Amino acid sequence: MRSPSIARRAARVAIALGLTLAAVAAIAQTVSPRAAIDAANAKFSADFAKGDANAVASHYTAGAWAFPPNGEIAKGREAIAKVWKGAMDAGIKQVKLTTLEVESHGDAAHEAGTYALMGEGGKQLDSGKYVVVWKKDGGQWKLHRDIWNTSMPPPK
């Protein structure tokens, strides 16, 4: 049988552990949507630079839609992976994203920004603008609706 002092110490340890875990959870919740989305965009760009279309698609929700320029809507991660694989196969080596605005609304947010698509040797192949609707999925911000279009003039 435990002595009362051991039971009290165990209770104090349990309370302290609970408070510590609550503090860690509170800190995790204080990361702003903008900071989380900036980090997600950095990881998206890093996965693209590795040439891993499936990793890029993993940044989207399971029910995501992508609206690529001059193409049909890609619905779901598998279709979105094919869009990005096609971009990689076309010679795009790097995606540079610049966030101009993020506004959050609970478990959803929208982002507006600009992009540059780079080829071999850092040559800029395209630049344009985008709008993304983000959705919290499993505690992480993921792309849910993604549309982008070029700012480059049409070819002559």
C-alpha positions as CSV (number, residue, x, y, z in Angstrom):
1,M,0.0,0.0,0.0
2,R,1.3,3.4,-0.9
3,S,1.9,6.0,1.8
4,P,-0.2,9.2,1.5
5,S,3.0,11.2,0.8
6,I,3.8,9.1,-2.3
7,A,0.2,9.4,-3.5
8,R,0.3,13.2,-3.1
9,R,3.6,13.4,-5.0
10,A,2.2,11.3,-7.8
11,A,-0.9,13.5,-7.9
12,R,1.4,16.7,-8.1
13,V,3.5,15.1,-10.8
14,A,0.3,14.3,-12.8
15,I,-1.0,17.8,-12.4
16,A,2.3,19.3,-13.4
17,L,2.5,17.0,-16.4
18,G,-1.1,17.9,-17.4
19,L,-0.4,21.7,-17.1
20,T,2.8,21.3,-19.2
21,L,0.9,19.4,-21.9
22,A,-1.8,22.1,-21.9
23,A,0.8,24.8,-22.2
24,V,2.5,23.0,-25.1
25,A,-0.9,22.6,-26.8
26,A,-1.7,26.3,-26.3
27,I,1.7,27.3,-27.8
28,A,1.0,25.0,-30.8
29,Q,-2.4,26.8,-31.3
30,T,-0.7,30.2,-31.3
31,V,1.2,29.6,-34.5
32,S,-0.5,32.0,-36.8
33,P,-2.2,30.7,-39.9
34,R,0.2,32.9,-42.0
35,A,3.3,31.4,-40.4
36,A,1.9,27.8,-40.8
37,I,1.0,28.5,-44.5
38,D,4.4,30.1,-45.1
39,A,6.0,26.9,-43.7
40,A,3.7,24.7,-45.8
41,N,4.6,26.7,-49.0
42,A,8.3,26.3,-48.2
43,K,7.8,22.5,-47.8
44,F,5.7,22.4,-51.0
45,S,8.5,24.2,-52.9
46,A,11.2,21.9,-51.4
47,D,9.2,18.8,-52.4
48,F,8.7,20.2,-55.9
49,A,12.5,20.8,-56.2
50,K,13.1,17.2,-55.4
51,G,10.9,16.2,-58.4
52,D,8.4,14.3,-56.1
53,A,4.9,14.9,-57.5
54,N,3.3,12.6,-54.9
55,A,4.9,14.5,-52.1
56,V,3.7,17.8,-53.7
57,A,0.2,16.3,-53.9
58,S,0.3,15.3,-50.2
59,H,0.1,19.0,-49.4
60,Y,-3.5,19.0,-50.6
61,T,-6.6,17.7,-48.8
62,A,-8.0,14.4,-50.1
63,G,-10.9,16.3,-51.7
64,A,-8.8,19.1,-53.1
65,W,-9.3,20.6,-56.6
66,A,-6.5,22.3,-58.6
67,F,-7.3,24.6,-61.5
68,P,-4.2,24.7,-63.7
69,P,-4.0,27.2,-66.6
70,N,-5.1,25.8,-69.9
71,G,-6.3,22.6,-68.3
72,E,-9.2,20.8,-66.7
73,I,-9.9,20.8,-63.0
74,A,-7.8,18.1,-61.3
75,K,-9.9,16.6,-58.5
76,G,-8.1,14.7,-55.7
77,R,-4.5,14.0,-54.9
78,E,-3.9,11.5,-57.6
79,A,-5.1,13.9,-60.4
80,I,-3.2,16.8,-58.8
81,A,0.0,14.6,-58.7
82,K,-0.4,14.1,-62.4
83,V,-0.7,17.9,-63.0
84,W,2.5,18.5,-61.1
85,K,4.3,15.5,-62.7
86,G,3.4,17.0,-66.1
87,A,4.9,20.4,-65.0
88,M,8.1,18.6,-63.9
89,D,8.3,16.6,-67.1
90,A,7.9,19.9,-69.0
91,G,11.2,21.1,-67.5
92,I,10.0,23.0,-64.5
93,K,12.5,22.5,-61.7
94,Q,11.5,24.9,-59.0
95,V,8.4,26.8,-57.8
96,K,8.9,30.1,-56.0
97,L,5.9,31.3,-54.1
98,T,5.4,34.8,-52.7
99,T,2.5,35.2,-50.3
100,L,0.8,38.6,-50.5
101,E,-2.1,38.0,-48.2
102,V,-3.5,35.4,-45.9
103,E,-6.8,35.7,-44.1
104,S,-8.1,32.9,-41.8
105,H,-11.7,32.0,-40.9
106,G,-11.5,29.3,-38.3
107,D,-10.4,26.1,-39.9
108,A,-10.3,27.7,-43.4
109,A,-8.1,30.4,-44.8
110,H,-7.4,32.0,-48.2
111,E,-4.1,33.1,-49.6
112,A,-3.3,35.3,-52.6
113,G,0.2,35.5,-54.0
114,T,2.5,35.4,-56.9
115,Y,4.6,32.6,-58.3
116,A,7.6,32.0,-60.6
117,L,8.4,28.7,-62.3
118,M,12.1,28.1,-62.9
119,G,13.7,25.7,-65.3
120,E,17.2,24.4,-65.7
121,G,19.9,26.8,-64.5
122,G,17.3,28.9,-62.7
123,K,15.9,30.2,-66.0
124,Q,12.4,31.7,-65.3
125,L,9.9,29.9,-67.5
126,D,6.7,31.5,-66.2
127,S,5.4,33.9,-63.6
128,G,1.9,34.7,-62.5
129,K,-0.6,34.9,-59.6
130,Y,-2.6,32.5,-57.5
131,V,-5.4,32.1,-55.0
132,V,-5.5,29.2,-52.6
133,V,-8.3,28.2,-50.2
134,W,-6.6,26.4,-47.3
135,K,-8.3,23.9,-45.0
136,K,-7.1,22.5,-41.7
137,D,-6.8,18.8,-42.1
138,G,-5.6,16.7,-39.2
139,G,-4.3,19.8,-37.5
140,Q,-2.3,20.9,-40.6
141,W,-3.1,23.5,-43.2
142,K,-3.5,21.9,-46.6
143,L,-4.4,23.3,-50.0
144,H,-8.1,22.7,-50.7
145,R,-8.7,24.8,-53.8
146,D,-5.7,26.0,-55.9
147,I,-6.0,28.2,-58.9
148,W,-3.1,30.0,-60.7
149,N,-2.6,31.7,-64.0
150,T,0.2,33.3,-65.9
151,S,1.1,36.9,-66.1
152,M,3.3,36.3,-69.2
153,P,2.1,37.6,-72.5
154,P,0.7,35.0,-74.9
155,P,3.2,33.7,-77.5
156,K,3.2,35.5,-80.8
